[in-house]
Amino acid sequence: MTEIDIISQLKEEPEWLDGYRSFAEAVLVLEELSDWEISLTLCHDPFIRELNASYRDRDEPTDVLSFCQNEGDEIVSFPGQQLSAGDIIISMDTLEAHSKEFSVPLEEELRRVTIHGILHLKGMDHETNDPGEEMLKYQEELLKKTSGIKVF
């Protein structure tokens, strides 16, 4: 059984957190990650900027960061036991800016970066942000498959 912890560091807690949890659960089910435990943190730019500077030497905000608990290790889970897969941090400020920049609804961009973070926790990676990258193509396929699941 999946466990998803959602932490909001936003000034006001969003009313749509239950829908967001349902969306993340649906992605894990599609990816057959039924025994995963993940945390999703929604924050503002200063928080994610500090993490990005500390862990990636990039002193700038970003939309999403993933911190895998099993990085470099073979992911092993045992039936009936949860795997603590890791943490996904999402800046709602950068997400909103990207939503406007790419002319997509905020909800779609939130769904996209959540899928992106889960794929990183699963061990997938990409070298660039070129849409032709295998991980990014797969991300968009999952986004289409989950388009009927509303977050807000």
C-alpha angles and dihedrals in degrees: 000000000000123000120201121186115196118199120189118200090172121121090249123026110243117245091221100068093112091055090047091052090050090051093050090047090052091053091050090050091050089051091047092241095137098150098049127124116200137165124220117199121193112201147150128264099266092059096047091041090058091050092046091051094046099045105025103026089238112128095203138085120262134189100243140010126187124202111193117206091205101043112155091009129098107258106241124177130175125219111270094013125103122235114220094222100177149256133304118200119196126188109215089197095059090038090057092047091050091047089058094040093052094036094235129130115268091239091056092050091049090051090048096052092044090055088045091054093047091051090053090051087051089058101259120135143176133208098212139009091253108138088226092068110114095235092049092048090051090047090056091049090054090046089056092046091054097040092113093059109092122210097182 
